[in-house]
């Protein structure tokens, strides 16, 4: 049946074992009228919202045992069973899901219907759906389904809401407990691998470190320009951190063109952003001091055009010019950073060569020598991170030896004395070997490649035939990377799993 996307229909069905719902339009004119005018409002009025009706349907449901007994008493096996007054009228609500609506490939992936039923009728409809060709899936399949649609999965991919924060904390706690259950010799040493946060996503520190990094670059580039003259002004530029003076200078020139869009904006096209976190500076306003996810369509379209291939791809160049997007200039970058100084951007990643990304994989900025070697050797997989030293291993070993000596000395003492002796030290958790203890250092410059973001979903995609990943990157870091990359290689990043030293090239895209 052809229906407009995201429409809702109300249907009252009898027992699903006894009949099959068949919706069919035989008149093409009615189908065309339905597509043009949409579904009437009366079709969405459902008795499923009436609590009394749903309670009556659940309580008066005939048991499967009685139903099977009456079916066995039929004179002609397989004929229709008429229950009469015991027939249940089940209110249903059908919601059409359009599937993948962003990007240019796999449009409509994941389209289908959501069926809302009263309480107690799930299994009665589950089995007929299976007989009619429906496929069963759980939470793992739902995550893979969301990954193929390249859409955020609730609640893990919403770090700017309370549900996403609680989910991330619980997930980090479970992964840490699983890591501690393995002996130190049978688990990876993340300190030597250069992985600061293998179980959590430090989004706030990532955006804060990128802002301080860009400010340091601005100060270092401004110092020689004051002494070197006009020749230094022709060098490379970086998207500097926004200030009120710079914001007022570029707001009248660029802001109107960036936010001018003739397309209607949906739910994700809101001016306000859901915000979470703590303030990082007392002089910032409410919008700039909190972590947020960029969901404004005009800004995302601009970033998507900048992340696309360079002028060598004529089709991409025509598509960008037809959209009327601006070129990558310091004024355009500053206008976006002025509105969203500490924002995250949802990106999709596709590996160029072999590799299967996983959650918590680090998204890094490739160095100039990496891009040069890739252009010279198309089969070049990527650089390799050098192994780091573990300065905490000896300290943890000394603490363990000290505890063993204390246990030997307290063997002859009473149990009460041993409890009082160990009481003050019980409040301090012992550091875990292989993990970075205490507050994390600068997450962006801890490794040889600058950290840009993290992968939240990733696996080998059977639909494409290569590894694909989804995640968030810092908006400030993204603009800094795009401004320093050549036009033909713009959007190339490096991916490194938390338990590996190998970087692999990937193409980054922002689908709107």
N, C-alpha and C positions, 0 to 999 in steps of 0.2 A: 504494500500500500504506500503510495506517495504522499508524504505529509511534509509540511515545513519543519525545519529543525527546531529543537527545543520546545515543541508543543506538548501539551498535556491533554489526555483524553480520559473520560470516565466511562467504565464499562461495568455492568452488573452481570456476573456470570453465575451459572449453576455449578454443581459439583464437577470438577475437572475430569474425574474418571469417566463420567457418563457422556460428556459432550466435548467438543473442541470448538474454541472460539475461532471464527473465520471472518476476517474483515476484508472486504473486497469491493472495489468500485468498478462497475461495468460501464458507466457513462464517462467518456473522456472529457466531456464538457464540464461535468461536476468536478473531475479531478483538476482540470485547469483552473476552475473557479476557486477550488480549495487552496491551490498553490498561490494564487494571486491575492486572495482576500484573507487567507489564514483560517485557522480553526475558530469557530464561534466560541464566545466566552462560556456559553451554557455547557459546552462539552467538558469543561474543567471542573464543574460543580460536582463533587463526589460525596457520597454518603460515608466515605472512609474517614472523613473529618468529624463525623458524629460519633461521640463516644458511646452513646447508648446503643446505636445500631451495631457498632463493632463488638461491643460486649455481648449483645444478644446473638450475633453470628458465631462468636467463639463458644459461648455456653451451650447453644443448641446444636452444635455440630455432632452429627452421628458418628459413632466410632467405626474404625476400619473393620473391626470384627463383625459388627452387625451388618455393615455394608457387604462384606464378602459372603456372609451367610445368606443374605437376600439374593445376591447374584447367583449363588449356587442353587437356589430354589427355582430359578427360571426354567420354564419348560423347554425353551429353545436357547441353548448356550450361546452367549455372545450377543443376544438381543438387548435392546435398550431397557434399562431398569427405570421404572417410574416410581418415585418415592412419595408422590402426592404432597400432603401437608408437611412431610418431613424434609422436603426439598430445601436446600440451603441456597439463599441468594447472597453471593459474596460480592461486596463492592471492591472494584479494582481501580487503580489509578496508573495509567501508562504515561511515562515521560520519555519523549524521544531525545536521544543523545546524538548530536551531529558527529562526534568523533573528533579527529584531528582537523583543526580549522586554521592552523598557522603554518607558515612555510610554503614551499612549492612542491614537495614530494609527499607521497602517501596521504593525500587529502582524503578525509573521511575514514581513516583508520580508527577502529574502535567504535564505530557508529552502531547503534542498537536501541533497545528499549529498556527502561527501568520499570519493573513491575512492583507496585506497592500493594501489600496484602494485609488483612487484619491479623491479629495475633492468633497463632495456632493453626494457620492454614499454609505454612511454608512447605511442609513435606507433601501435602496434598497436591500442590502445584509443581513441586520439584520433580517428582517422578514423571508426570506427563511431559514436562519440558525436556527431560532427558530422552524420552521415547521419540520426541519430535526433532531431535538433533542438536539440542543445546549442549554446550560443553561446561564441565564443572571446573571451577577455579577457586583458589583460596587467596590468602593475603600475599603469598609469594607471586602467584600469577597476576594479581592485581598490580603489584609493583612493576612487573615486566610489561604488563599492558600499558601502564602509564609511561614507561620508558619508551615503548614503541610510538606512543603518541607524542612524545617529547613534551609532556606536560608535568607540572609539579604534582607530587603525591602528598596527600594530606595525611598526617600533619608534619612529616619530616622535612618537607621542602618549603616550609613557611617559618623561617627563623625570626621573623619580626612579629610573631604573635605568641601569646602565652602557651598555647597548646604545642607549638613547635619547640619552644624552649624546654618545656617539661619532657617532651618526647626525646629530645637530644640528651638531656640529663639522664633519663632512665636508660637510654641506649648506651651511653658512655659507661654507666655503672655496670650494666650487664657485660659489656665487652671487657671491662677491667677485671671483673670477677672471673670470667673465662680465661683471661690471660694469666691471672695469678694461680689458677689451678694447675697450670703446666709448670714443670720444673724449669729453672733458669737455663739449663743446657738444651731444652727442647722447645724454646720459644725465641722469637727474634729479639735482638737487642736494639731497640729503636734509638737509643742514644748514639750507638755506632753507625746506624743507618741515617742519622741526621733527620729523624722524624720527631718533631716536637710534640705534636698532638695526634697520636694514632687512633684515638677513640672519640674525640670530640672535634667540633668545628669552632675555633676561636675567631668568630666573625668580627666581634668588636675590636679585638686587638689587631686584626688584619687591616681593617679600615683605618684605625688610629695610626698604625705603623706606616701605612702608605701615605697618609697625610703628612706625617712628620718627615718622611723620606722625600716627598716632593718639595716641601718647604726647605729642606737642606739643599736639594738640587737648585732651587731658585736662588738661595743665598750664595751658593758657590758660583753660579753662573752670573750673578749680579756683581760680584766682587771684581772679576777681571774685566767686565764690561765698563766699569767706572774708570779703570786705569788703562784699558787697551784701546779705547776709542771706538770708531764706528765699525771696524772690521769684525769685532766680536758680535755685533748685532746680527750679522748674517748667518751665524751658526745655528745649530739645532736648538729648538725650543722645547720646553717641557710645560705641561699644563699645571701652572702654579696653583697653590691653594687660594681659594677665593677670600677676598677681603671686602668690606663694605664699599671702599672707594672704587675697587675694580668692578664690583658688581654694578654700581651706578653708571660706570663708563660704558659697559657693553650691553646693558639691559635694553636701551632704546634701539640699538643697532641690530642685535641678533635675536633677541628673545621673541619678537613678533614673528619672524620667519620660522623659528624652530617650533613654535606652538600653533602655527596656522595649519589646520587640517580640515579637509572637507568631508572626511569620513565620519560617520557616527561612532561615538565611543561607547563601549559596553561596560560591563562590570569592572573589568580590569583597567579601564581608562579613567580612573578617578584622579582628581587633582591632589587630594590628600593621600598620604601614605600611612599604612599601618606601621607603628613604630614600637620598638622595644629596646630595652637596655638601660644603661645609666649614662648620665651626663659626663662628658670628658673635658669640658671647659666651661668655666663660669661666664665667659664673655659671649658665648654662642647663644643663638635663639633656640626656640623649642624644636624647630624643624631640623636645624643643622647639628644639634647636639646629640641626637639619638640615631641609632642604627635603623635603617629602613631598606626596603627592596624597591627598586625602580620598576614601576608598573605603568608609567604614563606612555601611551602609544606614540605620540609624536617624538619623544626623546628616544624611545626604543627603535623606531624606524630610522632615526638619524644614526644611531649606533650600528644598526644592522647594515645600513649602506656603507658605513666606514669599515666594517669587518669583512665585507664582501671582497671578491677578487678584484685585481687592479684593472687598468684599462685594456690589458691584453684580452680579456674576455669581453667581446663586443656585446653579447646578449646581456651580461650583467651591467655593462656600462649604459646600454639603452634603458634597462629597467631602472637604474639609479637616476638617470637624467629625466625619465618620464615621471618619476615621483617628485621631482623638484627639490631634492635634498641638497644641503650645502656641502661644500668641500671641508676637509679636515683642516681647520685653521685654529690659531690660539683663541680667537674671540669666540668661536663656536664651542670649543671645549670649556672655556671659562664660564659661558652662559649656563651650561649644564651643571658644572660643578658648583656654581653659585646657588643653585636650587637644591642640589643633592650632594653635599660635601662628603657625607659618610653613607653611601648607598652601595647596595649589592645588585648585580645584574645577573639574571637567569640566562645561561648560555647552554648550547648543545655542542658536543665535541664528537668528531669522527676521526679515528686513527688513520693515518696514511699507510702504515705498514701493519705488521703483525702486532698482537698485543690485545689483552682483555682487561679493560679498566675495572676498578672496583670502588665501592664507597671509601671515602677518606683519601682517595688518590689526590696528590698535589698537582695543581695547575701552575706551571712556571713559565717565565718569560725566556725565550731562547736568546742566547748571546749572538753577537754578530758572526763569530766564527762558526757557530752551529748552522746558521742560515747559509753561510758561504760554502760549507762542506756539503750541505744538502743540495745546493744548486750544482755543485761539481759532481756529486755522486748521488743519483736518484735512489739507489738502494741503501743509502745511509740511514740506519735505524735511529740514531740519536746518541748524545753523549752519555757518559757514565759518571755518577757521583763518587767522589773519593770517600773512603771509609773514615768516619770521625773517631776521635778518641773518647773514651768513657772515663771522665775524671771522678765519677761517683762510685765506680766499682770497688775501689780500694777502701773508700769510706764505709760503704755498706758491709764489706768483709770485716773491717775492724769492729764495727758495731755488733756483728754476729759473734765474733770471738769474745767481745766484752760480755755479751749476754751469756755465753757458755761458761765463762769464768764465774759470773755472778750466780748462775744456777748451781755450779759445783760448790761454791761457798755456802749457799743457802740450803744444801741438802740436810745438814744436821740441825737446822733451825726448825721451829714449829711452823705449821701451816699459816697461823695467824701472822707471825712475824714476816713470813715471805710475802703475804698479801699486802701488808703495810709497806714493805720495802719496794714492791713493784707498783704501788698505787700511784705515786706522782708521775711515773713515766708512762702510764697506760694512756694518758690523754693525748700523747704525741704519736701519730701513726708513723710506723717505720717506712722508710722509702723503699720502693720496689725496684729491684735490679732490672735494668733494661728500659726504664721510663725516666723522663726528665722530672726531677723533683722540684717543688717550689714554683714560684712564678716563672713564666716562660720569657726568654729573651726576645729580641726582635725577630718576629716570625718571617719577615720578608727577606732578610739578608742572612739567615742562618746557614743556608747551603750555597753552593756555587752558582745556582740559578735562582733568580729572584722569584719569590712566591707570589702568585696572582690570585689564587682561590683554591677551592676544594670541590671534589666530585661528590655528589650525594647519591646518584644512581649511575650504575655502569655495569656493562657485561658485553659479551659477544652477541651482536644482533643477527638473528637468523633472517631478518627481512632485508638487510643490506649486505651481509656477508663480511662484516668487519666489526671491530670493536667500536662501540658508541657509549657516550657518557653524557650526563647532565649534571650541572652544578652551578655554583655562584662564584663570581669574581668581583673584585673591588672595582668600583666605577673609576676611581682615581687612578688605580693601576692600569686599568684597561685603556684609558685615554693616554696615559704615559707610554704604554707599549705600542699603541697604534701610531702615535706621533713619531716614534723612533724607527719603525719598520718601513722598508720600501713598499711601494704601492703594489708590486707584484706578489710580495710575500706577506701582505698584511693579513692578520688573523691566524697566523701559525703560532702554536704554543707547544709546550712540552708537558707530558704527563709522566708522573712517577708514582707507583704504588707505595704505600707506607712501608712495606717489608721488602723493598727492592732498591737497588742502586741504579737501575737502568732507566734513562729518560727515553721517551718515544714521542715522535712528532704527531700532532693532531691538528685538524682544521676546526677553528671555532666559528660558530654562527649564532646569530640572535634572530630567532624566528618571531615574527609579529603577524 
